[in-house]
Amino acid sequence: NWLTFGMAAGMIAILLLGRRINRRFPTPLLLLILTTIASYLLDFEGKGVKVVGEVDASFPTPRFPHISLDHIAEYASVVIVSTIVGVSESISVAKTYAARKGARVKVSQEMLALGMGNFVGAMFQAYPVTGSLSR
């Protein structure tokens, strides 16, 4: 859809320009508000642009995800490797920031926090979380 492509290209240009003009101005927030209003007023959905639609404002009900024995056998190696990578990266991030402040990192406490965060998040269909060195 050319309208979708044009909107995306225009928004990327505005984001880059906004960053150059004033780094502290919330350009992404402004774009979100303006495109939401434009989508409503100009009927983007009727013109072939996919829109999110109505978002449920209620809090989701926590529930355990359905996991079968087939799933466990199929994904065990991926889960183990991604857990090791995620914990390693999170502890690296924690140690990096702790070194800046002269603090110590309790690895067991860090692992407990990650585990509990991901356990509770799984009941709300959240993505797994880890620390990130990307920024």
Secondary structure, DSSP 8 states (H G I E B T S, - for coil): -HHHHHHHHHHHHHHHHHHHH-TTS-HHHHHHHHHHHHHHHHTTGGGT---------S----------HHHHHHHHHHHHHHHHHHHHHHHHHHHHHHHHHT----HHHHHHHHHHHHHHHHTTT----------
